[in-house]
Amino acid sequence: MNFDFTEEQEMLRESVIKLMARHAPPESVRKWDRDRAFPEDLYQAWVEAGLLRLPFPVEVGGLGGDALDLALVVYELSRVSADLCMAYSGGVFCALNILRKGTPEQKAYWLPRLFDGRIKFVIGISEPDAGSDVGNIHTTAVRDGDHYIVNGQKLWTTAAGLKNAVICAYVKTDKAVHYRKGLTHILIDNDAPGVELRKLGMLGRRCVGTYEVFLRDTPVAADRVIGGEGAGWDCLMGGLQFERAVSAAGNCGGAQAVLDLAVKYAGERVQFGQPIGSFQAIGHMLADMQSELEAGKMLTWRAAWLAAQKRDTLREITQAKLYTSEMYAKLANMGVQIMGGYGLNEEFDMQRYFRDSRSATIAAGTSQAQRNLLANLMGLKSR
Ligand SMILES: Cc1cc2nc3c(=O)[nH]c(=O)nc-3n(C[C@H](O)[C@H](O)[C@H](O)COP(=O)(O)OP(=O)(O)OC[C@H]3O[C@@H](n4cnc5c(N)ncnc54)[C@H](O)[C@@H]3O)c2cc1C
């Protein structure tokens, strides 16, 4: 058993660390969060470094990386900001669906546009009545010649308002059949006719933003259907596993940043004439944080490694998503406690990680949904 990353993976990681230090220094990240603004220049730096092409095969213009390479990039981006990372990981995850399910023409059209930064992909599954109950999507697409007319509403769509975003939406094309047969995956420009976006006031992820998307008689060309009409469930499920693996890596990156901040603070902050880290109560909290983070990393790297070997990873990915999301939220909470009042102050970064961490156990499937899935895999069928 070898727990080392390869030399190439270490070099990749180092290059991402340097890129983020140059283009996303802490004071800029603080300002973007405060202003609720997304840095397009940073996105372009990712494009120029080839990060968008990383996990795609060379034949389609990619760099031939695998799930573990991608997990490492997401880990390092999220160490700086899990919020900013969403614009990267969400886009890659949607494009991998096109790679898996798209026609040769669709791949040739869409993938280069993502790779060179002309577009960003965002994922539009959730709706007011379709959260964990994904099959309850109400947005419809009705065929009209060479177009579909889309009507409905998407909710919690991360990054939908970013420049040149394309919403990878799941819509009902046949209400009469079971939802697994009646869902269709279709790509909708965020400035298409009849699209209205509303940025929601949220606790965290304030740079990429979380949006409500209204679709009113929006015409969408039929060649923007991925995987064929009625094949949306298949696209969605294949993609979700990947999203969860990547989100686990992001959770570990955010949690690592929290731990680093907490250890530094505990060594510097003096009360009763000694650094607070020398109090056993604080030292033990930090020891627990480190142990839980390491456990989360082991689950995540193993799941990503199995995915990179193209092995069945549903259980491992689900465990990694469940454990790391709860671990990240818990560590950020402990980090705030260790920093006392400073942990809640906007001039310090801990509160930002605390706010951003809170969505980890909800987005990309709640912890309860992950437990349901794991119990099902253990033969304990739930409804
Ligand atoms: C910050 C953020 C970003 C997001 N980004 C996106 C995005 O980009 N695109 C997108 O499509 N969606 C996105 N989502 C939506 C996300 O996937 C949903 O919030 C999530 O699936 C849960 O749905 P819900 O919020 O409607 O909660 P509900 O499904 O209403 O659940 C409410 C509570 O009930 C529990 N519950 C529900 N059903 C069961 C059950 N069967 N057994 C046990 N407990 C259950 C849940 O675990 C939860 O605790 C985002 C969400 C957040 C918070």
The ligand as a Tripos MOL2 file, in Angstrom:
@<TRIPOS>MOLECULE
LIG
   53    58     1     0     0
SMALL
NO_CHARGES

@<TRIPOS>ATOM
      1 C1        -25.2270   26.7300   -0.5380 C.3       1 LIG1
      2 C2        -25.9940   25.7770   -1.3890 C.ar      1 LIG1
      3 C3        -25.6740   25.6270   -2.7190 C.ar      1 LIG1
      4 C4        -26.4150   24.7710   -3.5390 C.ar      1 LIG1
      5 N1        -26.0990   24.6810   -4.8580 N.ar      1 LIG1
      6 C5        -26.9100   23.9730   -5.6770 C.ar      1 LIG1
      7 C6        -26.6800   23.9720   -7.0860 C.ar      1 LIG1
      8 O1        -25.7220   24.5690   -7.5830 O.2       1 LIG1
      9 N2        -27.5500   23.3200   -7.8810 N.ar      1 LIG1
     10 C7        -28.6000   22.6250   -7.3680 C.ar      1 LIG1
     11 O2        -29.3320   22.0450   -8.1440 O.2       1 LIG1
     12 N3        -28.8310   22.5850   -6.0450 N.ar      1 LIG1
     13 C8        -28.0230   23.2490   -5.1850 C.ar      1 LIG1
     14 N4        -28.2460   23.2390   -3.8410 N.ar      1 LIG1
     15 C9        -29.4270   22.5370   -3.3340 C.3       1 LIG1
     16 C10       -29.1130   21.3240   -2.5080 C.3       1 LIG1
     17 O3        -28.7410   20.2400   -3.3120 O.3       1 LIG1
     18 C11       -30.3720   21.0540   -1.6630 C.3       1 LIG1
     19 O4        -30.4370   22.1100   -0.7260 O.3       1 LIG1
     20 C12       -30.3270   19.7160   -0.9710 C.3       1 LIG1
     21 O5        -30.4510   18.6760   -1.9030 O.3       1 LIG1
     22 C13       -31.4470   19.5910    0.0700 C.3       1 LIG1
     23 O6        -32.6840   20.0000   -0.4280 O.3       1 LIG1
     24 P1        -33.5620   21.0500    0.4130 P.3       1 LIG1
     25 O7        -32.7060   22.1770    0.7710 O.co2     1 LIG1
     26 O8        -34.8010   21.3070   -0.3550 O.co2     1 LIG1
     27 O9        -33.9330   20.2830    1.7490 O.3       1 LIG1
     28 P2        -35.0600   19.1630    1.9390 P.3       1 LIG1
     29 O10       -34.9010   18.0860    0.9380 O.co2     1 LIG1
     30 O11       -36.3750   19.8330    2.0560 O.co2     1 LIG1
     31 O12       -34.6560   18.5860    3.3390 O.3       1 LIG1
     32 C14       -34.9310   19.2520    4.5690 C.3       1 LIG1
     33 C15       -34.4570   18.3380    5.6900 C.3       1 LIG1
     34 O13       -35.1620   17.0900    5.6300 O.3       1 LIG1
     35 C16       -34.2660   16.0120    5.5040 C.3       1 LIG1
     36 N5        -34.8290   14.9890    4.6630 N.ar      1 LIG1
     37 C17       -35.4350   15.1230    3.4500 C.ar      1 LIG1
     38 N6        -35.7880   13.9270    2.9670 N.ar      1 LIG1
     39 C18       -35.3820   13.0030    3.8520 C.ar      1 LIG1
     40 C19       -35.4490   11.5990    3.9280 C.ar      1 LIG1
     41 N7        -36.0120   10.8500    2.9580 N.pl3     1 LIG1
     42 N8        -34.9250   10.9780    5.0210 N.ar      1 LIG1
     43 C20       -34.3580   11.6940    6.0180 C.ar      1 LIG1
     44 N9        -34.2730   13.0270    6.0120 N.ar      1 LIG1
     45 C21       -34.7720   13.6700    4.9460 C.ar      1 LIG1
     46 C22       -33.0130   16.6240    4.8810 C.3       1 LIG1
     47 O14       -31.8580   15.8420    5.1320 O.3       1 LIG1
     48 C23       -32.9670   17.9880    5.5640 C.3       1 LIG1
     49 O15       -32.3980   17.8640    6.8260 O.3       1 LIG1
     50 C24       -27.4870   24.0450   -2.9930 C.ar      1 LIG1
     51 C25       -27.7940   24.1710   -1.6490 C.ar      1 LIG1
     52 C26       -27.0580   25.0200   -0.8410 C.ar      1 LIG1
     53 C27       -27.4030   25.1340    0.6090 C.3       1 LIG1
@<TRIPOS>BOND
     1     1     2 1
     2     2     3 ar
     3     2    52 ar
     4     3     4 ar
     5     4     5 ar
     6     4    50 ar
     7     5     6 ar
     8     6     7 ar
     9     6    13 1
    10     7     8 2
    11     7     9 ar
    12     9    10 ar
    13    10    11 2
    14    10    12 ar
    15    12    13 ar
    16    13    14 ar
    17    14    15 1
    18    14    50 ar
    19    15    16 1
    20    16    17 1
    21    16    18 1
    22    18    19 1
    23    18    20 1
    24    20    21 1
    25    20    22 1
    26    22    23 1
    27    23    24 1
    28    24    25 2
    29    24    26 1
    30    24    27 1
    31    27    28 1
    32    28    29 2
    33    28    30 1
    34    28    31 1
    35    31    32 1
    36    32    33 1
    37    33    34 1
    38    33    48 1
    39    34    35 1
    40    35    36 1
    41    35    46 1
    42    36    37 ar
    43    36    45 ar
    44    37    38 ar
    45    38    39 ar
    46    39    40 ar
    47    39    45 ar
    48    40    41 1
    49    40    42 ar
    50    42    43 ar
    51    43    44 ar
    52    44    45 ar
    53    46    47 1
    54    46    48 1
    55    48    49 1
    56    50    51 ar
    57    51    52 ar
    58    52    53 1
@<TRIPOS>SUBSTRUCTURE
     1 LIG1         1 GROUP 0 **** ****
